[in-house]
Amino acid sequence: MNRALTLKWFAVLGLASLFYLLAPRDVSPQIPLYLGMTSAAVIIWTFDLLPAVAVAAALTFLYLVTNMAPPEVVLGPWTTVLIWTTFGAAIFGEAMEKTGLAKRVALRCMLLTGGTFTGMLIGFAIGGIILGLLLASGFARTVIFCAIAVGIIRALDIDPKSRLSSIIVIACFFAAAAPTMQFLHTSESFIWSFQVLMKAIGGNVDWWEYLNHACFINTIYVALSFLTIYFMRGKVRLPEGGKLKLILEERLAEMGPMAVSEKRLLVLAILGFMVEPWTGVNAVYVLCLVALFCYMPGMKIMEPSSFNNLNIVFLVFVAGCMAIGFVAGEVGANKWAVSSIIPFLKELPPTLGVLCSYLAGVVTNLLLTPFAATVAFTPAFGELGVQMGVNPLPLFYAFEYGLDQYFFPYEGVMFLYIFTTGCVTLKHVIPTMIARCIVAGAFIAVIAIPYWTFIGIM
């Protein structure tokens, strides 16, 4: 074991012990051990010391063997819609990759906006929104857009360590991540956390009502994200403006005409989430059932035998992250968090409360992955809104926008993935992400809050 690795393990033990010793004892007897174990898992994830899935599984069983919570609580994530949303999204993601539908949609959107740097940004933005409607997996969208970005970088002979290369990859990341709140089904974790919030406040917001809450302003958020890239690019320019369009046309031509399997998959993807208002059936269950149709021999979308190769072990990681939030509620961590911040927030007007929620999301994302933060804090925001006597939806939405601000690779799987391309450099990324964080804060204050007030949810 080398010195750096040894220091990382000492950091795990030291920080976990610190969380254990500093944990409040007056909330419940389980909280110190809960914070110690959970912080150790998060730090191991941060340092990438062990496989993420293995750590998630170990944390789940540690909760059980230490009697941290009853089995029905610890294993409760497996009964929620998020697990099965991830399952359905995994099938659709593989099908869209195999048939080429996702790549075709992205390339077509980019071509429609021309072959310039500005057009490329617009194409990524439009392609991201459309794929967000079709593909309920931010990670799958990241993979797709990164493949296109790397293709552009290599075809134009751009130095992968250059600022321009990083800017192109950041654009592909924004295309995948910025539309996360565009539609109610665009992110697996967002679907689950939204339903948890609805359960906490005893409310209900369907797909179309959410469209009124978020679609318009999130389109502005996507545009602002790409405007940030445009103004932060400095003096970098594409080597040959017209050549980009030729590359895109060549790649689209190589795919040939749209296959029957792509058309069938497109219909299935649209049906997966659009029929809830007419059927009354949870859209996630419809999604999973429709996704399995991809393997039907008559559909000719996926080979039935390929189902055995579907990588669904990631569900263990998803369930492990969700268990953090489930157990937090059982040991009283959420109520403690609410009781700690209410004295500060309840004296603030609703506008400042929403802004503080955004800042809380930004800070939390430095400590937890967005997924773990979402599942841990969503019930607390529901209770906070109820106790403050305000609609918790704007608080929740602002917190989610805060979680969409990234600075370092460890903060999220999607953000980490762009660094695996070898075409992005951290020193080129951070200034753009800091600028986007500031712009997003201004967006919450100047656009989101007035809009939410206008439609009556504030």
Secondary structure as UniProt FT lines:
FT   HELIX           3..22
FT   TURN            29..30
FT   HELIX           31..47
FT   HELIX           52..65
FT   TURN            66..67
FT   HELIX           71..74
FT   HELIX           76..79
FT   HELIX           81..99
FT   HELIX           101..112
FT   HELIX           117..134
FT   HELIX           138..155
FT   TURN            156..157
FT   TURN            160..161
FT   HELIX           163..177
FT   HELIX           178..181
FT   TURN            184..185
FT   HELIX           188..201
FT   HELIX           207..210
FT   HELIX           211..215
FT   HELIX           216..232
FT   TURN            234..235
FT   HELIX           241..255
FT   HELIX           260..274
FT   HELIX           276..279
FT   HELIX           283..292
FT   HELIX           293..295
FT   TURN            297..299
FT   HELIX           304..309
FT   HELIX           314..331
FT   HELIX           333..345
FT   TURN            346..347
FT   HELIX           350..367
FT   HELIX           370..388
FT   HELIX           392..403
FT   HELIX           409..411
FT   HELIX           413..419
FT   TURN            420..421
FT   HELIX           426..443
FT   HELIX           444..448
FT   HELIX           449..454
FT   TURN            455..456
//
